[in-house]
Amino acid sequence: MAESGLSDLDAWLRRGCALVVAGVAAYASYVHQREFALLGGADGVSASLWPLSVDGLLLLATVGLLKPSPNGGRRGRYVVWLAFLLGIAVSLAANIAAAPALAWKPVLVAGWPPVALLLSVELLAHRPTVRAETGRGGAGDAEGDGHERGGDLLLERARRMDARHRELHQRPVSAESLRKELRIGADRSRQLVALVRVSRNGGVRE
């Protein structure tokens, strides 16, 4: 119970810090882009709304890239990537153009907010990795561990990784890839691979 409380506290601290960074970065990016829109000839209302369309598109594309979409198809993935690249290009260009001078310090100050906003969104979207204890139990504990507190989180993460790997490479994720990504032992990674494949096939092993 104490370990669970510390894990929950750590998760909330991460989310809180990421929200603070996202809020500050979003505000700074909004101010720069509004100034850029005014300089571009937009009226007051349009200039106030324009940054929302740029950063809003960028945030939607970022969340779309972070979530696996096994049924979305490659065309949908390309659209998300296009939206992401256009959003980051326009956001960076508008923020840098609002810099008072084309020197490295003003450019860094003006160009940092959209980068910080992207990173904070990614931190918010990613769940903290839960480390599994590899020194206890054996292969026969795979089913039981999968329904425990830490096991549920690991199994869900493994399912997402498997879906993304199948979409990109047309084959299931390997135990070695899970071991490196989740930072778990070889036995635990093999157990997760077995659970993922059984749950994907409705209880029938591949």
N, C-alpha and C positions, 0 to 999 in steps of 0.2 A: 504493500500500500504506500509506504514512504517513497519507494522508487517511482511508483506511478505519479505521485504528487510532484516529485521533482521534474519528471518528464513533462507533465502538464504545465508547470511553471516555466520551464525552459521554452516550451512551444509558445506560450502566451508572451513571453519576453521577446522572442524572435518576431512574432507578429506585430507586437507593439512598436518595436524599433523600426521594422520595415514600413509600417504605416506612417510613422513620423517622417522618415526619409522620403516616402512617396508624397506626402503632403507638402513638404518644403519644396521638393523638386517640381511637383506639379504647379505650385504657385509661381515659382521663378520662371518656369517654362511658359506659363500662361502670360505673364507680364511681358516677357521678351517677344512672344509671338503676336501679342496684341499691338505692341509698339511697331513691329514689322508690318502688320496689316494696315495700320494707320499711315505709315510711310508709303505703303503701296497704293494708297488712294481709297481705302475702304472707309465707309462712314462709321460712326461710333458703335452702332448696334452690330454691324457686320464684323467689325474689328474685335468686338467682345466675344462673338460666337465662333469666329474662325479658329482660334486655338483649340476649342473643344472638338471641332471636326478633325483636326490633325492628330492631337494626342489621343482622342477617343478611338480613332481608327487604329492607331499604333498599339494601344492597350488591348483592343479586341484581337488584333492579329497576334500579339504576344501570348495572350491566354490560349488562343487557338493552337499555337505552336507547342505549347507546354502540355496540352492535353492530347493523349493518343486518340486517333480517329480511325479505328479499323474498318468502319463502314463508310467513311467519307470519300474514299477514292483518291487517286493521285491528282485529279483535276482540282478537287477541293483543296488539297494540300498546296498546289501551285498558287491558287488564288490567295490563300492565307500568306504564303511567302511573298507574293507580289505586294499585298497590302502592307506587310511588315516592312519591306524594303522601301516602298514609297513613303510610308509614314516616318521612318527613321531619317530618310533623306530630307524630306520637307521640314521635319521638326528641327534637325540639326542646322539646316541651312537658314531657317528663320531665326533661330536663337543666335547663331553666329553673326548673322546680318545685323542683329540688334546691338552688337558690341560697339562701344563708342570708338574703338580704333582697332585696326587689323594688326595688333601685336599679340604675342602669345598669352600674356596675362588676361587681357580683356576677352580674347577668344576662348580661353579655357574656362573663365567664369561664366560666359554666356553659353558655351556648348555643353557644360557639364550637366545641367538639369535634365535634359531628355535622356541622357545615359543613366543617370541615377534613378530616374523614374522607371526605366526599363528593368534595371537590376532589382529594384525593390519589388516590382510586380512579380518577377520571377521568384524571388525569395518568398513572397506571399503565396504563390501558387504551389510551390514545392512543399511537401510535408517533410519535417525533420526525420532523418533516417533513424529507425529504432534498431539498435544492435542486439542481436540474438546471442544468448549464452550457448556456446558450442561444447562446453565441458560436461553438460548434463544430458542424460537420456541417450537414446540410440535411434536407429532407423524406425523402430516400432512406435516411436512417439510422434511420428510426423503428423498423423491425423489429429491427435490431441493438441499438439503445439499449434497447429493451424487455427484452432479456435480460441486460443488464449489471447490475452491482451496484446502482447508484442507480436505474437504469431499472426494475428489478424492484420496488423499493419504491414508486416513483411509480405504476407501473402497477397494483399491488395497491391502493394508496390510491384511485386513480381508479376502479377497479372497485367499491370499497365506496361511494364517493360516487355513482356511477351507480345502484347498486342502491337506495340510500336515496332518491335523487331520483325514481326511477321509482315507488317505493312511495308517496311523498308527493304527487307531481305527475302521475303516469301518463305521463311522457315522459322520454327520456334526458337526462342532464346535458349542459349546453352547454360549449363550449370556454372561454368567458369565465368561467364558474363555476369550472372547474378551474384556470384561470390565477390567479384571486384566492385560492382556497383553498390551492393548493399553492405559490403564489408562484413561478411559472415564467413563461417567455416565451410569447407568443401562438403561435409556431410549435410549440413543444413541447406546448402544451395541445391544439392541433389534432391532433398526432400521437397523443397519448394517447387522445383521443376516438375516433379511427379504430381504434386497437388494441383499445379496450374494446368497440366495436360489432362488430368482426370476431370477437373471441373469444366474445362473447355469442351471436352467430349461427352459431357453428361455422365461421367462415371465409368467410361470405357477408356482404358489406356491405349495410347498410340503405339 
